[in-house]
């Protein structure tokens, strides 16, 4: 979202936001929501091993050590010499590796490093085909998972197939805007974001992750963009600084008006409210949505 762009309505007339909860990456089919709350991975440059341990305890749901965007070409081979001591012996959160894109001179060695160093999984940038994911799956160790970054229109054109082959998909909004030559605004990105959410659901995968917010000091912007992602059905958001963790989580949090609505729906289902209140219960998804909100409220999310 551009800094001056209005946040837009919260959709109160149609009930609370239809959110998709995040969860740790898994190959099993995912329900549209989760009481576990959003999945917020924190990206850390591979050339800052002094920050790895601190990032693991910052409050994110995972740490992604980045070999791609944050490392200049002349240093990409050097960062594979990360000392083992830089990686926490006991990991409080999963640690992933964002490798360089397929077709680059560094890709194969990055994947070999990811397998040998025992990362929980790989974040694969600029995914354009299922074949790329199949090859990566064969090169990784058993149990290592793949988050596929959709950052080009070629990848988005195949996102339904890619979502089936990956463990989770994520939206690289900045790169895809560059590919399209469009503005990085909510209006321009709305159909693209919606297609991501639909593809993940059709594939039975966890709800996708939204792209980064560039500002690390504007907490209100981070929270607002997380709220927008939640409204569209994303299950989390990629982060680039520990300062973004709390406001991003707040953006995905069920707010009091939403919880009050959910309690009224459940009470009406139990026959505790008037016929007028029960009109909203004509369809079972309303009740399911209310229960998801209440579960997240109990979890303090």
Phi and psi in degrees as a GROMACS rama.xvg file:
@    title "Ramachandran Plot"
@    xaxis  label "Phi"
@    yaxis  label "Psi"
@TYPE xy
-67.3506  149.209  UNK-2
-57.089  -36.4702  UNK-3
-89.3712  4.96811  UNK-4
-78.5618  135.212  UNK-5
-66.8605  149.61  UNK-6
-69.4589  -32.2829  UNK-7
89.2228  168.327  UNK-8
-70.2178  154.903  UNK-9
-90.8588  -3.57415  UNK-10
76.1774  35.1305  UNK-11
-64.8073  -30.1174  UNK-12
-65.5727  -21.264  UNK-13
-108.546  19.8728  UNK-14
90.4159  -175.728  UNK-15
-76.0161  175.731  UNK-16
-61.6784  135.189  UNK-17
-82.6341  94.1169  UNK-18
-95.4056  153.99  UNK-19
-113.424  120.217  UNK-20
-80.7381  148.171  UNK-21
-93.1582  168.807  UNK-22
-161.469  163.762  UNK-23
-56.5686  146.101  UNK-24
-58.986  133.851  UNK-25
-149.386  154.328  UNK-26
-86.1401  -12.9533  UNK-27
-72.062  156.288  UNK-28
-61.0405  145.192  UNK-29
-113.239  144.257  UNK-30
-74.7126  157.444  UNK-31
-65.4657  -24.5624  UNK-32
-133.176  164.177  UNK-33
-147.954  140.516  UNK-34
-71.2973  -9.96115  UNK-35
-76.7069  -10.4472  UNK-36
84.8577  -172.363  UNK-37
-71.3958  155.557  UNK-38
-101.572  113.877  UNK-39
-119.719  93.1895  UNK-40
-83.3707  140.648  UNK-41
-106.326  121.735  UNK-42
-88.5634  135.614  UNK-43
-132.224  132.927  UNK-44
-62.7328  138.048  UNK-45
-66.41  -19.42  UNK-46
-88.3225  13.7567  UNK-47
-125.218  62.7713  UNK-48
-61.5184  -19.8519  UNK-49
-67.3141  -14.6924  UNK-50
-100.119  -6.56417  UNK-51
-60.6976  -52.7786  UNK-52
-63.6821  -40.2958  UNK-53
-64.231  -38.5894  UNK-54
-63.6419  -34.4301  UNK-55
-68.0426  -20.4254  UNK-56
-112.146  14.0756  UNK-57
-80.3353  -14.8034  UNK-58
111.13  0.585933  UNK-59
-75.5185  168.007  UNK-60
-89.61  -14.3167  UNK-61
-163.302  160.927  UNK-62
-119.04  134.53  UNK-63
-115.575  112.558  UNK-64
-81.0553  123.686  UNK-65
-100.392  115.819  UNK-66
-93.4058  -8.02594  UNK-67
-97.3178  -97.3187  UNK-68
-59.107  -35.4466  UNK-69
-86.6084  -1.11234  UNK-70
-116.686  122.241  UNK-71
-66.9875  155.902  UNK-72
-53.1452  -38.7592  UNK-73
-69.9304  -12.7377  UNK-74
-109.451  -2.22413  UNK-75
-64.8128  -36.0429  UNK-76
-75.4096  -34.8518  UNK-77
-65.6714  -35.5834  UNK-78
-68.5122  -14.7209  UNK-79
-72.8556  -2.94683  UNK-80
-96.1475  24.2693  UNK-81
-53.3837  125.223  UNK-82
-64.7999  140.709  UNK-83
-58.5673  -29.3894  UNK-84
-66.7731  -18.5074  UNK-85
-73.8155  -24.3876  UNK-86
-89.9648  125.794  UNK-87
-56.473  134.639  UNK-88
-62.9089  -43.1024  UNK-89
-109.753  115.293  UNK-90
-94.7169  115.763  UNK-91
-71.8668  -20.6423  UNK-92
-136.731  159.221  UNK-93
-62.922  146.822  UNK-94
-118.859  124.027  UNK-95
-110.695  165.151  UNK-96
-122.875  123.28  UNK-97
-88.1245  111.003  UNK-98
-84.2434  170.358  UNK-99
-74.696  159.428  UNK-100
-67.662  151.254  UNK-101
-54.5877  140.938  UNK-102
94.2491  -13.6555  UNK-103
-84.6033  160.643  UNK-104
-64.8124  -16.0205  UNK-105
-101.71  -8.86411  UNK-106
-59.4984  -52.6542  UNK-107
-62.2252  -42.7156  UNK-108
-68.1295  -34.5644  UNK-109
-61.3983  -45.3185  UNK-110
-64.5844  -41.529  UNK-111
-61.5645  -39.6467  UNK-112
-64.3817  -43.1384  UNK-113
-59.8586  -40.6954  UNK-114
-70.1962  -45.9368  UNK-115
-69.4359  -32.1314  UNK-116
-84.1988  -5.6999  UNK-117
74.6769  33.0451  UNK-118
-66.678  151.545  UNK-119
-66.1405  -24.8651  UNK-120
-176.542  -175.42  UNK-121
-126.479  137.47  UNK-122
-97.8131  116.589  UNK-123
-101.302  115.563  UNK-124
-81.7336  157.603  UNK-125
52.1141  45.3813  UNK-126
-69.6181  132.682  UNK-127
-125.662  -11.581  UNK-128
-156.691  159.336  UNK-129
-66.6304  -32.5931  UNK-130
-58.5612  -37.5612  UNK-131
-62.9616  -40.007  UNK-132
-71.2975  -38.0439  UNK-133
-62.126  -44.6498  UNK-134
-64.4461  -40.3362  UNK-135
-66.0468  -41.663  UNK-136
-58.7728  -40.7974  UNK-137
-68.8572  -28.9323  UNK-138
-84.0496  -21.2851  UNK-139
-85.0668  168.089  UNK-140
-81.524  165.874  UNK-141
-63.4454  132.441  UNK-142
89.6699  -12.8204  UNK-143
-75.293  135.303  UNK-144
-105.833  166.344  UNK-145
-127.127  125.464  UNK-146
-104.798  119.16  UNK-147
-95.6943  121.205  UNK-148
-88.3333  119.832  UNK-149
-93.1078  108.495  UNK-150
-128.955  2.25679  UNK-151
-137.012  160.322  UNK-152
-67.5187  -28.9124  UNK-153
-64.7075  -38.9794  UNK-154
-68.9345  -41.7384  UNK-155
-64.2926  -33.0903  UNK-156
-63.8175  -21.2435  UNK-157
-117.618  21.3692  UNK-158
-64.5275  -30.8924  UNK-159
-63.3318  -42.2971  UNK-160
-70.4031  -42.0863  UNK-161
-62.1692  -40.4041  UNK-162
-61.5606  -34.6771  UNK-163
-69.8743  -31.625  UNK-164
-88.1098  -23.7598  UNK-165
-92.7089  167.786  UNK-166
-83.6222  -29.2512  UNK-167
-159.399  153.797  UNK-168
-114.155  154.656  UNK-169
-137.891  152.041  UNK-170
-103.44  117.608  UNK-171
-93.3229  81.1671  UNK-172
-65.1172  -38.1616  UNK-173
-65.8771  -44.0662  UNK-174
-68.2571  -39.3106  UNK-175
-70.6393  -30.5474  UNK-176
-66.1006  -38.2143  UNK-177
-65.3577  -39.9532  UNK-178
-64.2344  -39.7864  UNK-179
-82.7436  -23.8346  UNK-180
73.7789  29.8385  UNK-181
-110.047  167.966  UNK-182
-74.1749  150.242  UNK-183
-88.725  72.773  UNK-184
-124.802  162.487  UNK-185
-60.868  -41.9444  UNK-186
-63.0443  -44.6838  UNK-187
-65.772  -34.8673  UNK-188
-94.1009  -8.44128  UNK-189
-54.9879  -51.3871  UNK-190
-65.7489  -30.6983  UNK-191
-70.9148  -45.6001  UNK-192
-62.6218  -42.5251  UNK-193
-62.2679  -39.3948  UNK-194
-64.4755  -36.4343  UNK-195
-60.3029  -46.9088  UNK-196
-63.2358  -43.8639  UNK-197
-63.4806  -41.3302  UNK-198
-63.4272  -42.9731  UNK-199
-62.9587  -41.1471  UNK-200
-67.5215  -42.9636  UNK-201
-62.6401  -32.1678  UNK-202
-81.881  -7.99204  UNK-203
71.1378  27.1574  UNK-204
-102.261  164.921  UNK-205
-57.501  151.876  UNK-206
-56.2221  145.553  UNK-207
-70.0535  167.532  UNK-208
-99.597  136.366  UNK-209
-82.0964  163.721  UNK-210
-75.3462  -179.108  UNK-211
-79.9081  155.695  UNK-212
-98.1746  126.964  UNK-213
-67.6431  -38.1192  UNK-214
-71.8649  134.826  UNK-215
-109.422  0.131386  UNK-216
-113.525  -18.0746  UNK-217
-92.8156  86.6901  UNK-218
-62.349  -36.4856  UNK-219
-63.7888  -38.9613  UNK-220
-66.4896  -43.5441  UNK-221
-59.4307  -46.4273  UNK-222
-64.1824  -41.7256  UNK-223
-65.9396  -40.4913  UNK-224
-70.3019  -34.3051  UNK-225
-65.5166  -40.1037  UNK-226
-61.5422  -42.4583  UNK-227
-63.0342  -43.3138  UNK-228
-61.3783  -41.9505  UNK-229
-61.9992  -42.4558  UNK-230
-60.5286  -33.6321  UNK-231
-81.4219  -15.5019  UNK-232
110.343  11.5184  UNK-233
-72.2881  152.834  UNK-234
-105.307  10.9761  UNK-235
168.009  -172.479  UNK-236
-154.14  141.077  UNK-237
-80.4043  137.361  UNK-238
-121.934  151.933  UNK-239
-121.496  2.3169  UNK-240
-157.055  143.502  UNK-241
-56.4351  -28.4507  UNK-242
-62.1013  -20.4547  UNK-243
-84.1266  -12.1137  UNK-244
-64.5216  -54.0537  UNK-245
-62.9392  -48.2405  UNK-246
-66.1468  -33.2338  UNK-247
-66.2707  -42.0723  UNK-248
-65.0495  -36.6271  UNK-249
-63.7982  -35.3312  UNK-250
-65.7947  -27.1761  UNK-251
-92.4234  -5.87852  UNK-252
-73.5086  141.916  UNK-253
-70.4563  122.939  UNK-254
-90.8724  165.595  UNK-255
-57.3617  -44.8741  UNK-256
-58.9754  -36.8328  UNK-257
-64.5909  -42.8563  UNK-258
-66.4789  -39.3459  UNK-259
-61.8196  -43.5074  UNK-260
-58.922  -45.2614  UNK-261
-62.8683  -41.265  UNK-262
-63.5885  -38.954  UNK-263
-64.4904  -38.9926  UNK-264
-63.8581  -45.1029  UNK-265
-66.1462  -38.5127  UNK-266
-64.4989  -39.7862  UNK-267
-64.624  -37.4364  UNK-268
-62.1692  -32.7563  UNK-269
-84.6784  2.49834  UNK-270
80.7465  23.8425  UNK-271
-97.1327  -5.81102  UNK-272
-118.506  176.006  UNK-273
-75.2482  168.491  UNK-274
-61.6084  -33.4063  UNK-275
-63.0321  -39.9789  UNK-276
-69.3746  -28.8457  UNK-277
-77.1649  -8.67334  UNK-278
-60.1487  -28.0302  UNK-279
-78.2466  -5.32698  UNK-280
-99.2468  18.8932  UNK-281
-65.0779  -24.5764  UNK-282
-123.64  133.444  UNK-283
-61.5247  -28.6688  UNK-284
-57.0976  -27.6236  UNK-285
-61.6797  -45.0513  UNK-286
-67.1198  -42.6783  UNK-287
-60.5895  -39.9671  UNK-288
-65.5971  -40.9663  UNK-289
-62.6837  -41.2734  UNK-290
-66.155  -38.1474  UNK-291
-62.7668  -41.9567  UNK-292
-62.5877  -43.6645  UNK-293
-66.2559  -36.9735  UNK-294
-62.2267  -41.1252  UNK-295
-70.3883  -34.4717  UNK-296
-63.7791  -38.7273  UNK-297
-66.3665  -31.0844  UNK-298
-80.7404  -3.21354  UNK-299
75.7795  26.8177  UNK-300
